Amino acid sequence: SEAWKHHKTVLKQFLAGFTSETSMSLALYTVLHKPLRDHIEQYIPLLTKLNEVLKEGSEKDVVTSAIKEYVKLKSFIHQVLDEACFTKSLWESLGCKFTDMLCVPERRLLEDSKNLHISASTNRSDRILLFDDVLVLIQGNSFQSFDLKLVWVDENCSEKSAPGLYGLRIITPEETFFLSAKDLQIKAVWQWKLNQAVRQALNGKRDFPLWGQTGEGSEPPSCRFFTYVFRLEGKFKSASYEGEWHEGKPHGKGTLKWRDGRNHVGDFKEGLEHGFGICLVPRRSQDRYDCYKCHWYEGKMRGYGICEYGNDMVYKGYFKENVRQGFGILENLSAENPFKYTGQWENDKKNGYGVWEDKDRGERYIGTWLNDHKHGQGIVVTQSGVCYQRTFHADKMVGSGILLLEDDSVYEGNFTEDLTFVGKGKLSFANGFVLEGTFTNKLGQGLQTHGILNTSNEQLDDRITKAQLGLEEFPVEKRWKGIYDQFLEFIHSGCKEEMEESFTGFHIQTSKELRKSQEYLFCQRGTEDVSWKIEDILEELVQHQGLESLQSYLEKALKSSLHPLGKLLKALTIAFQATYSGIGANRHLLTMAQEEVKYYAKKIWEFYQGLLHLALEQKGQLPAKCVDGETRYVDQKACSVVLPLILPCFYPELFMLYMLYHEREDDLYCQGIVDLSLFPDIKLLEFLDVQKHLWPLKDLTLTTNQRRSLIKDKCFLSATECLQKLITTVDPREKLVILQKTYEEIESTVSRVVEKDYKLPMDDLLPLLMYVVSRAKIQHLGAEIHLIRDLMDPTNQGGLYDFLLTALEVRKCFRVTAA
C-alpha cells in the first residue's frame, strides 16, 4: 500500500479498466492478487497431468515435489487471506480505544481466544489476542502487549496448571504468566502458533509453514539478542538493556544504561550481573564518574576488582556484597594529601590490620583499624628514622608508649603527636646514661625535666638498642588474613575457572590488565598456555610429588602470573613491600619482617597441599597422611622447599633491614678489614697465628724486584674467590654451599702445601678462615651471616653448615685493629 501511494501514475494504468465506483482495495485485489492466485490454481492441475504421463525417474520426482510446493502455497494463501479477514473483523468489533492503539496496517491477527478458547492466569485477562508481532492481554478497559521477540513459550508446566487443564508458561522480560486450555488440541494449536509467530518475528519475515508444520529454522531460539527498556519496579527500572537474552532474562554479554547516567557493561546470568563487568556511576557533586571494573556474583560485586573513583582515588582489592571487603589497596593519586592504605577492609571501611602511608608527612602507620580510624596497637615509622609504638583510639594516641630515636636513645612514657615528652617517662641515652622523671615542655623554655640522671655509664644492652616492635601486638597469622581467606575460598569452591581471576586476581595492577585477563581467561588459548588452565594445573600437580620434581614444578608455578600460587605470591609481595620498603626500612621491624616471610612460605605450602588434595579427590584418590605431626611437617616443608623459592621476591627489603640492624657491627668489621688489608700475606698469616707449615708460600711467585714478605692477595686465592660469590645469590641453601666450598678450597690448599690429605682442626681452621674473610672484603658480612642462620633449613642445624657459620662469626675479632 505504501509503495502504490508513491506511484499513483503507474497505478492508474493498471486500473484503467475500472470505474470510479470500484473500491481501491477491490481494484488492487483484481489486478495484483487474483491473477497470481489463478496462476497457482492453474499450475496444480497442469503439473498433475504432466506427472501422470511421466515415467518413473528423476523428472517425475521433481514434478511431484513441485506439486507439493504449489499445494502448500495455495494453502498458505488461504491461511493469509483468513488472517486478513479475521483482522478486519477484529478492528470492526473492538472499541475505538483499543483500535487506535493496536491497529497497524501491516499487523495481522493469528489467533483470538474467543475463537479458540484459552485463558490466562487467574484474573489476568478477559481476552487474548495473538498478532504476528505482539501478544495482547485485554482486561476490562486496559490491555498489555508483549513484543514477540522477547516472548518464550514453555510447554512443560503441567504441574503448575489447574487439574484438568493443559498449560503453557509464557515468559517475558519482567513477567511470567500461564495460558491454560481444557483441550489438549487447543493447547497444541496455541503452542504452534505462538512458536511460529515468535520465530518469524525474530527472523523479520513471513515464511510458509502450514498448520502443524515448522518453518525455516524450526523452533524459535532460546538465546537471543535484543534491546529492551525495563518499566516495573526493581534495580533495573527505566534502564535500557541491549544484549543477549535467555528464557526472558539478560544472559551473556550485554549493556545496561539508566537515565541518570549509570551504565553497566559485562556478563549477565539469569537476569543479574554475573562475571566480569564495568560499571560507571556518576558523582552528584561533579561532572565525573566512579568506574568499577570488577567481578560480579548474582548481581553484586564480589571478588577482585579495580575502582577508579572520580576524586582521583583508586581502589584495588576485593569486594563482597557491593562493598570493599577483605584485602585491598586505596591510593590517593592527587597532589593534594597523597596517601596509600594497604590492608583489611570490612563493610567498605578500613577494619583490621593495615598499613597507612602519609606521603606529605613522610610517615607510615602499621597497625590495627576500626571503622576508618587508627584504633588499637600501632607502630609509626618516620622518614627521619624515628619510630614509636603506641595505643590509638579513634586516631588519637592514648596511654604511654615506646619511642625509638635515630641516635639509639630510647624513651618510654607519654609523648605528644609532635614527639614531645610529657609526664612521667624514662629516657635511655646511647652512651648508657638514664634519665628518669617527669618531663614538661613550656613555651619558649624548651624541654624540662624533674628526676634522676644515672651516669653509671652502663652500656645499653641489645634488648634496648635493637628493640623489635609489633611481635606480640600483631601475631603473624593475623596480619594479612584477607589475602589468605580469598585463596582459601577459591580452593573450597573447587577452583572453578570462572572464579579464578575473581579470587586470585591481585597480580593484576591496572584496570586495562584486568580487562585483558578476562578476555584471555575465556578465549581460545594456544598450546603454549594449556598447562596453565586450572584443570591442567590440577592434573599436573598429581604428577609432581617427588622432591626434585616438586621443587622444579613449584619454581615454575611461583614465577607464573597465571598459576594460583604465583598469584598468591604476587599479593603477598605487594603487602610486604607496602610495609617494609622505603620509609618502612627500619631496623626495629626486622623480626616482624623475618617471621612474616617464613609464614608466607608456610601458607603457600598449605595452599599447595590444598590444591593437591583437590586434584587427588577429583581423581578418586586420597592424599597420603604425613608421618610426623602436621605442624612440624608443614613448617619443615615450608622452610626447606618453599622459602628458598620465594625469598628473591622479598630479599631487597629484607636484606636492607638486616643491614640496618647489624650496621654498627658491620662498621666495626669493615674497619677491621681495612686495617688487616694493609698487611702483606706473610705478615697477616703471622698476625693471625696461622701455623707456618700451613703457609702456601709456593703460591707466591716473585719477580726480581719483589720480596716474598711484601706480596698481597696471593695466598688462598681460590678460597677467597669462592667466598666472594656469597653475595651473588639470595638463596640460603646456595650461600651455605658456597661456605662449604670455601672450606673445601682452604683444606685443599693446605693438603697441597703439606703434601697429604689434611683435615683441619678448629684451631687451624679459625685463623685460616679469618684470613680468607679478610681478603674477600665482603661488605655487610654480619647481615649475610644472620640472614643465612635465620632462614636456613632447620635440618642443617648442628651439622657442617652450622659449624661453618659459627666459625665465620669469629669475624667479630676483626674489631681489634692491627695496632
HELIX and SHEET records of a PDB file:
HELIX    1   1 GLU A    2  LYS A    5  1                                   4    
HELIX    2   2 LYS A    8  PHE A   14  1                                   7    
HELIX    3   3 MET A   24  LEU A   28  1                                   5    
HELIX    4   4 TYR A   29  HIS A   33  3                                   5    
HELIX    5   5 LYS A   34  VAL A   53  1                                  20    
HELIX    6   6 SER A   58  SER A   93  1                                  36    
HELIX    7   7 CYS A   96  LEU A  102  1                                   7    
HELIX    8   8 LEU A  148  LEU A  150  5                                   3    
HELIX    9   9 SER A  158  LYS A  160  5                                   3    
HELIX   10  10 LEU A  184  ASN A  203  1                                  20    
HELIX   11  11 ASP A  462  THR A  465  1                                   4    
HELIX   12  12 VAL A  476  LYS A  478  5                                   3    
HELIX   13  13 LYS A  481  HIS A  492  1                                  12    
HELIX   14  14 GLU A  497  MET A  499  5                                   3    
HELIX   15  15 GLU A  500  THR A  504  1                                   5    
HELIX   16  16 GLY A  505  HIS A  507  5                                   3    
HELIX   17  17 SER A  511  LEU A  521  1                                  11    
HELIX   18  18 THR A  527  TRP A  532  5                                   6    
HELIX   19  19 ILE A  534  GLN A  543  1                                  10    
HELIX   20  20 LEU A  547  LYS A  559  1                                  13    
HELIX   21  21 PRO A  564  TYR A  580  1                                  17    
HELIX   22  22 GLY A  582  GLY A  584  5                                   3    
HELIX   23  23 ARG A  587  LEU A  589  5                                   3    
HELIX   24  24 LEU A  590  GLN A  618  1                                  29    
HELIX   25  25 GLU A  630  LYS A  637  1                                   8    
HELIX   26  26 ALA A  638  VAL A  642  3                                   5    
HELIX   27  27 LEU A  643  TYR A  661  1                                  19    
HELIX   28  28 GLU A  663  SER A  677  1                                  15    
HELIX   29  29 ASP A  681  PHE A  687  1                                   7    
HELIX   30  30 LYS A  692  LEU A  694  5                                   3    
HELIX   31  31 LEU A  697  ASP A  699  5                                   3    
HELIX   32  32 ARG A  708  LEU A  710  5                                   3    
HELIX   33  33 LEU A  717  GLN A  724  1                                   8    
HELIX   34  34 LYS A  725  THR A  728  5                                   4    
HELIX   35  35 PRO A  732  VAL A  754  1                                  23    
HELIX   36  36 MET A  762  ALA A  776  1                                  15    
HELIX   37  37 LEU A  781  LEU A  791  1                                  11    
HELIX   38  38 PRO A  794  ASN A  796  5                                   3    
HELIX   39  39 LEU A  800  LEU A  808  1                                   9    
HELIX   40  40 GLU A  809  ARG A  815  5                                   7    
SHEET    1   A 4 LEU A 109  ASP A 112  0                                        
SHEET    2   A 4 ARG A 127  PHE A 131 -1                                        
SHEET    3   A 4 VAL A 134  GLN A 139 -1                                        
SHEET    4   A 4 SER A 142  ASP A 147 -1                                        
SHEET    1   B 4 SER A 119  ALA A 120  0                                        
SHEET    2   B 4 THR A 176  ALA A 181 -1                                        
SHEET    3   B 4 TYR A 166  ILE A 171 -1                                        
SHEET    4   B 4 TRP A 152  ASP A 154 -1                                        
SHEET    1   C19 CYS A 223  VAL A 229  0                                        
SHEET    2   C19 SER A 240  HIS A 246 -1                                        
SHEET    3   C19 LYS A 249  LYS A 257 -1                                        
SHEET    4   C19 ASN A 263  LYS A 269 -1                                        
SHEET    5   C19 LEU A 272  PRO A 282 -1                                        
SHEET    6   C19 TYR A 289  TYR A 297 -1                                        
SHEET    7   C19 LYS A 300  GLU A 308 -1                                        
SHEET    8   C19 MET A 313  LYS A 320 -1                                        
SHEET    9   C19 VAL A 323  ASN A 332 -1                                        
SHEET   10   C19 PHE A 339  GLU A 346 -1                                        
SHEET   11   C19 LYS A 349  ASP A 358 -1                                        
SHEET   12   C19 GLU A 363  LEU A 370 -1                                        
SHEET   13   C19 HIS A 373  THR A 382 -1                                        
SHEET   14   C19 CYS A 387  HIS A 393 -1                                        
SHEET   15   C19 LYS A 396  LEU A 404 -1                                        
SHEET   16   C19 VAL A 410  PHE A 415 -1                                        
SHEET   17   C19 PHE A 421  SER A 428 -1                                        
SHEET   18   C19 VAL A 434  LYS A 442 -1                                        
SHEET   19   C19 GLY A 446  ASN A 454 -1                                        
END                                                                             
